[in-house]
Amino acid sequence: MRRAVVAGVTCLLVGGVGYAAADVVDIAPGILTYDGAPVDPPTPTGSSSASPTWAALPSPTASGASAPPSAVAAAVPTAAGLTKAIGALSKDPWLGPSVGISVRDGLTGTELYAVQPNVARAPASTLKLLSTLAVTQHVDLDARMTTKVVTGDTPNQIVLVAGGDTLLGGGASNPTAVEGRAGIATLADQVAQSLTDRSAGAVTLRIDATYAAGPRYPATWKKEDIAAGFSQSVSMLDLVSQRAGGGRAAPRVPEAGVASALAKALTARGHATTVLPLSGHGTAAPASATELGAVESATYGEHLETALLHSDNALTENLVRQAMVADGQSPAAPLAPPQFVVKSLAEAGVPTAGLKLLDVSGLSPGQTVTATALSDVLTLATTGKLPELRRAIATLPVSGLSGSLSDRYRNKQTKGVAGIPRAKTGTLKGISSLAGTTVDADGRLLTFVVLADRVPPSSGTLGARAALDRFVTALTLCGCT
C-alpha cells in the first residue's frame, strides 16, 4: 500500500496580476500534428483506489524549517522503479532527440534518475531559476522599492526619482495588491500638499532614472519579440497599465509615461506641471534635495513571485540589476547581468560548466544551461541550504492552478496530479522545458528538470508541453520503491 501523500493545500496565487505571461510562444502553439503517438503515463503503482492529494512543499512560510516527519519517513524512489515509471516517457517522440533530465530526492539532493544531465542545452525561461538564486542571495526579499519626488536644481523644479518599481498603479496606493501597491494618485496627493506648503505654483518635472541603469533591452533580444509584446524595455520605473502583453507592445521609454501621469495628476491638484524630456536615463537628483512625496512597492519577494508566476522577462532583468546594485556592482555593461548570475551560481557551489548566458530571463536565442545546474539550484532550495531561495521556489506556478501552469494539467491524463507539481516553464521555438518540485505517491519530495531543445517542428509547442506534463504526472503518481 502506498503511504498517503502529504496533505494540505497552499494556492500560491498573486492577487490582481493582470498582464499576460511572457513565456514566449507558450501562447503561440504552432503546428499541433505529429505522426507518432504520444506516450501515456503508466498506471499508478500500489492501490488503485488511492489518489494523490494536493501538497504544498516546500512551504514559503517556513523557509528555514525542517521537512515534516511524514516527508522524511517517506520511502525514496529507486532507480529501477523510476526507470519503469518514466523511462519511456523520457523518450517521448514529441520531445525530440535532445533531452536532458535530472530527478533528485528533494530532501537529500541525491540524483535518482538522469538522462545526459551534464550536456548543455537551451533552457528558455527555466533560466529564470538561475537568476532567482542570484536575486535571493543579494536582495532582502522583505524590503520594498521607493518611488519618490524631490526638489530639483531650481526652486520651481521637481524630480521624479526611479526606485525600481515597475508595477506602479495609476490610482491610489493599494496596500493589499502587488500591482498598484504604490499608486501615482497617492504620490500626487503628497507632492501637491508639499508644494502648497512651500507656496509653490507651477513646476517643471524631470526624471532621474539613474538607479540600476543599463541597456533598454539586452542586445540579444529579437526585435520581433519586443514588437509582439513578449517583453518590454528593462526600466526601474513603469506603470502596470503600460506593460507589454496580449500582443501589445510597450513604450520604449516607460519613465516618460509615468512622469506624464504624475504631471497630469499634479495639474489637477492645482500645480500646473510641465515634463522635461528624458535624455538617456537623466541625471541624478541633487544630493541635498528635499523629499516631497514617496510611495512604496510590494516587497521584492512579491515582485520575484510575479516574475516567476508569469515568466516576466523584463521584471526578471530588473530584479537582477537591482541585486547587482545591492552587491555594489554596475549593470551598465551589456553582459554584466548574466555574468553576475554565473558568478552568483559559482559562489553557491553550482557547476557553471556548459553555461552560456546572454541575458538573465531566457528570451535570447543561443543560450545553454545544463540540467545539472538547474537541478542544483532546486536542491539548494528544497534541502534548506539557501532559505531565501527556498522561499522563492515555493512560489513557482502550481500545476492547473496558477501562473504559466494555470491552463495545464487539466486533461484526463494529467488532471489527477493538479495542485501537486509546481514548476518554471520554458518555451521558445523548438525548445520546451520544465523544472520544479513535486511529491510522489509515497509522500517523498522530489525535484525534476527536463530540457528538450530539439523539439520536432511537427510536434508544435503544445505537443512538447503535453509530453512534459505526462512525464511529471507519472513521476508524481509513482510509488517507485
Helices and strands as residue ranges (DSSP letters): H 69-73, H 79-86, G 89-91, G 93-95, E 99-105, E 111-115, G 124-127, H 128-138, E 144-151, E 157-161, H 184-197, E 203-208, H 223-227, G 240-242, H 254-268, E 273-275, E 291-299, H 300-309, H 313-326, H 336-347, H 371-382, H 387-393, G 403-405, G 415-417, E 422-428, E 431-439, E 445-452, H 460-477
